[in-house]
Amino acid sequence: MSGDESPDSEEVVRVTTRIVTAVCLLAVVALGFVFESMRWAPILLVMLLGVACVSELAAMAARRGVVLAPRLAMVAVVAMVYLGWRGRALESALVIGLVAVLALAERLRRPSLEGSWNDAAATIGATTYIGLPLAFLTTLLVQSDASRLWMLWLLTIVWTTDTMALFVGRTFGRRKMAPRISPGKTWEGAAGGLLGALVPGAIFRASAPETFGDVGTVELVLVGLVFGTLTQVGDLVESLLKREAGVKDSGALLPGHGGALDRVDSILFVAVPFVCYLRVLHPTVF
């Protein structure tokens, strides 16, 4: 960090670029569903995003002496997104099991025994952390108009949480939340983020009553609070991984603004819990 660059300015850049990136991704997704000939575009985009995230995780792991098997994890993530596209995201668990077997077997060909557990665990963890959320999001993306609205609600919770946390934190933030992990975050900003997470639910229920009309007010509030909290935890978890690796950004996919994982860390963290919520309370959606 340069001498004239504060943690707050870094947070502004981070959140702004995340929102811009999200808008661009949504534009590609929209094109894919407006034009029949471009239906492949969103799926390809998700696959490429997954490959980029695995590559960045592998590079960070290498800085700590952990040898993640990137090609194995990349192939697995692409396979899991494909399963999501075919509406079989739950079968991604089989891919993770296969990766566990292959990651351990792959260590047999290396001359050194040291780090075998860590290396295999990192490969399995990267595959699960990246592949499973993307598989479930892909299923929501392709299943129906209603499922896409539910996915958009989740993404909007993430963006409004980020934006309000930034605004309130910069304006009223005094008490640092996790200075060793992310020095720009404050408890006041976190509270503002939770307030922001409550807004999308009211908007979506009012604008799409045929999809969200049976979602009660208490449920709207609880969903906003739970996933607003998980959004911020997911961001902190990725920051923790970067601090452990001794890097400022996960990669350089967007020069000056970080990598793919920097842009989707919170989305990856909330996707699986959100699908669990849908499976329990709204099983017809997924």
C-alpha positions in Angstrom: 0.0 0.0 0.0 1.4 3.4 -1.0 1.9 6.1 1.5 -1.0 8.2 0.2 -3.4 5.3 0.0 -5.6 4.7 3.0 -7.5 1.5 3.9 -10.7 3.5 3.3 -9.7 4.4 -0.2 -8.9 0.7 -0.9 -12.3 -0.2 0.4 -13.9 2.3 -2.0 -12.0 0.8 -5.0 -12.8 -2.7 -3.9 -16.6 -2.2 -3.6 -16.9 0.0 -6.7 -15.1 -2.5 -8.9 -17.1 -5.3 -7.4 -20.3 -3.5 -8.4 -19.1 -2.6 -11.9 -17.9 -6.2 -12.4 -21.3 -7.5 -11.3 -23.1 -5.2 -13.7 -20.9 -6.4 -16.5 -21.5 -10.1 -15.6 -25.2 -9.5 -15.4 -25.1 -7.9 -18.9 -23.5 -11.0 -20.3 -26.1 -13.2 -18.5 -29.0 -11.0 -19.9 -27.7 -11.3 -23.4 -27.5 -15.0 -23.1 -31.2 -15.2 -22.2 -32.5 -12.6 -24.6 -30.8 -14.0 -27.6 -31.3 -17.7 -28.2 -28.0 -18.0 -30.1 -26.0 -16.8 -27.1 -27.4 -19.2 -24.4 -23.9 -20.6 -24.0 -22.4 -17.3 -23.0 -23.4 -17.2 -19.3 -22.3 -20.8 -18.8 -18.9 -20.2 -20.4 -18.5 -17.1 -18.4 -19.1 -19.0 -15.1 -16.7 -21.7 -16.2 -13.9 -19.2 -17.0 -14.6 -17.4 -13.7 -14.2 -20.7 -11.8 -11.0 -21.5 -13.6 -9.6 -18.0 -12.8 -10.5 -18.4 -9.1 -8.8 -21.8 -8.8 -5.7 -20.4 -10.4 -5.6 -17.5 -7.9 -6.1 -19.8 -5.0 -3.3 -22.1 -6.2 -0.9 -19.1 -6.5 -1.7 -18.0 -3.0 -1.3 -21.5 -1.6 2.1 -21.8 -3.3 3.3 -18.7 -1.4 2.7 -20.7 1.8 4.4 -23.9 0.5 1.1 -25.7 -0.2 1.1 -27.4 -3.6 -2.5 -27.4 -4.8 -3.2 -29.4 -8.0 -4.6 -26.7 -10.2 -5.4 -28.6 -13.3 -7.4 -31.2 -11.4 -9.3 -28.6 -9.5 -10.0 -26.6 -12.7 -11.3 -29.6 -14.5 -13.5 -30.5 -11.5 -14.9 -27.0 -11.3 -15.8 -26.9 -15.0 -17.5 -30.3 -14.6 -19.5 -29.1 -11.6 -20.7 -26.0 -13.5 -21.7 -28.3 -16.4 -23.7 -30.5 -13.9 -25.4 -27.3 -12.6 -26.2 -26.3 -16.2 -27.9 -29.8 -16.7 -29.9 -29.3 -13.4 -27.8 -31.9 -11.5 -25.9 -29.6 -9.2 -26.4 -32.0 -6.2 -24.3 -34.6 -8.1 -21.3 -32.2 -7.7 -20.7 -34.1 -4.4 -19.6 -37.0 -6.6 -17.1 -34.8 -8.3 -15.7 -33.7 -5.0 -15.3 -37.3 -3.8 -13.5 -38.1 -7.0 -11.2 -35.1 -6.6 -10.4 -36.4 -3.0 -9.3 -39.7 -4.4 -7.3 -38.3 -7.3 -5.7 -35.5 -5.1 -4.4 -38.1 -2.7 -3.3 -40.5 -5.5 -1.5 -37.6 -7.2 0.8 -37.2 -4.2 2.2 -40.7 -4.8 4.2 -39.6 -7.8 6.1 -36.9 -5.9 9.5 -37.7 -4.3 8.8 -35.8 -1.1 6.2 -37.0 1.5 6.2 -33.7 3.3 3.0 -31.7 3.0 0.9 -34.5 1.5 -2.1 -33.9 3.7 -2.0 -30.1 3.2 -1.6 -30.4 -0.5 -4.5 -32.8 -0.9 -6.7 -30.9 1.5 -6.0 -27.7 -0.4 -7.1 -29.2 -3.7 -10.3 -30.6 -2.2 -11.0 -27.4 -0.4 -10.4 -25.2 -3.5 -12.7 -27.5 -5.6 -15.5 -27.3 -3.0 -15.1 -23.6 -2.2 -15.2 -22.6 -5.9 -17.1 -25.4 -7.7 -20.1 -26.1 -5.5 -21.4 -22.5 -5.3 -20.9 -22.0 -9.0 -22.8 -25.2 -9.8 -25.7 -24.2 -7.7 -25.8 -20.6 -9.0 -25.7 -22.1 -12.6 -28.7 -24.2 -11.8 -30.6 -21.2 -10.6 -29.5 -19.3 -13.7 -30.8 -21.8 -16.2 -33.8 -23.4 -14.4 -36.6 -20.9 -14.8 -37.5 -17.2 -14.8 -38.5 -17.6 -11.1 -35.2 -19.2 -10.1 -33.3 -16.4 -11.8 -35.3 -13.9 -9.8 -34.3 -15.7 -6.6 -30.7 -15.6 -7.7 -30.9 -11.9 -8.5 -32.3 -11.3 -5.0 -29.3 -13.0 -3.5 -26.8 -11.0 -5.7 -28.6 -7.8 -4.8 -28.3 -8.5 -1.1 -24.6 -8.9 -1.6 -24.2 -5.7 -3.5 -26.4 -3.6 -1.2 -24.6 -5.0 1.8 -21.2 -4.0 0.3 -22.4 -0.6 -0.7 -24.1 0.4 2.6 -21.2 -1.1 4.6 -18.8 1.2 2.7 -21.0 4.3 3.0 -21.8 3.9 6.6 -18.3 2.8 7.5 -16.7 5.8 5.8 -19.2 8.2 7.3 -19.6 6.9 10.9 -17.1 4.1 11.3 -15.0 4.4 14.5 -14.5 0.9 15.9 -12.4 -1.5 13.8 -14.0 -4.9 13.4 -11.0 -7.0 12.3 -7.9 -4.7 11.9 -5.4 -7.5 11.4 -7.5 -9.0 8.5 -9.2 -6.0 6.9 -8.2 -2.6 8.4 -10.9 -0.7 6.6 -13.9 -2.5 8.1 -15.7 -1.2 11.1 -18.6 -2.4 13.3 -20.6 0.6 12.3 -20.1 -0.3 8.6 -21.1 -3.8 9.3 -24.4 -2.6 10.9 -25.0 -0.4 7.9 -24.4 -3.3 5.6 -27.1 -5.3 7.4 -29.5 -2.4 6.9 -28.7 -2.4 3.2 -29.4 -6.1 3.0 -33.0 -5.6 4.1 -33.8 -3.4 1.2 -33.8 -5.9 -1.8 -36.4 -8.2 -0.2 -39.1 -5.4 0.0 -38.3 -4.3 -3.6 -38.5 -7.9 -5.0 -41.7 -8.8 -3.2 -43.3 -5.6 -4.4 -42.1 -5.9 -8.0 -42.6 -9.7 -8.5 -45.5 -10.7 -6.3 -46.1 -13.9 -8.4 -42.7 -15.2 -7.3 -42.2 -13.6 -3.8 -45.8 -13.0 -2.7 -45.8 -15.9 -0.3 -42.6 -14.7 1.4 -43.7 -13.1 4.7 -42.2 -10.0 6.3 -40.4 -11.9 9.0 -38.8 -14.2 6.4 -37.7 -11.2 4.3 -36.0 -9.6 7.3 -34.4 -12.8 8.5 -33.1 -13.6 4.9 -31.7 -10.1 4.7 -30.0 -10.3 8.1 -28.6 -13.8 7.6 -27.2 -13.3 4.1 -26.1 -9.8 4.8 -24.0 -11.2 7.7 -22.7 -14.1 5.5 -21.7 -11.6 2.8 -19.5 -9.8 5.2 -18.1 -13.0 6.7 -17.3 -14.2 3.2 -15.3 -11.1 2.4 -13.4 -11.4 5.6 -12.6 -15.1 4.9 -11.1 -14.2 1.6 -9.1 -11.3 3.2 -7.8 -13.9 5.8 -6.6 -16.1 3.0 -4.8 -13.2 1.3 -3.2 -12.0 4.6 -2.0 -15.5 5.2 -0.5 -15.7 1.7 1.0 -12.2 2.1 -0.7 -10.7 -0.9 -2.9 -7.6 -1.3 -5.1 -9.0 -4.1 -6.0 -12.5 -5.1 -4.8 -11.9 -8.6 -4.4 -9.4 -11.4 -7.4 -10.2 -13.6 -8.5 -6.6 -13.3 -5.2 -4.6 -13.2 -5.2 -2.3 -10.2 -8.4 -3.8 -8.9 -7.6 -7.4 -7.9 -8.5 -10.8 -9.2 -11.6 -12.8 -9.9 -11.8 -14.1 -6.4 -11.7 -10.6 -5.0 -14.9 -9.8 -7.0 -16.9 -12.9 -6.1 -15.7 -13.9 -2.7 -18.9 -13.1 -0.9 -21.1 -14.6 -3.6 -19.3 -17.9 -3.3 -19.7 -17.8 0.4 -23.5 -17.3 0.4 -24.5 -19.4 -2.6 -24.7 -22.8 -0.9 -26.5 -21.6 2.3 -29.0 -19.8 0.0 -29.7 -22.9 -1.9 -30.1 -24.8 1.4 -32.7 -22.2 2.4 -34.5 -22.6 -0.9 -34.5 -26.4 -0.6 -36.0 -26.3 2.9 -38.6 -23.5 2.6 -39.1 -23.1 -1.2 -38.3 -26.5 -2.7 -40.2 -25.9 -5.9 -37.7 -23.2 -6.9 -34.6 -25.6 -6.9 
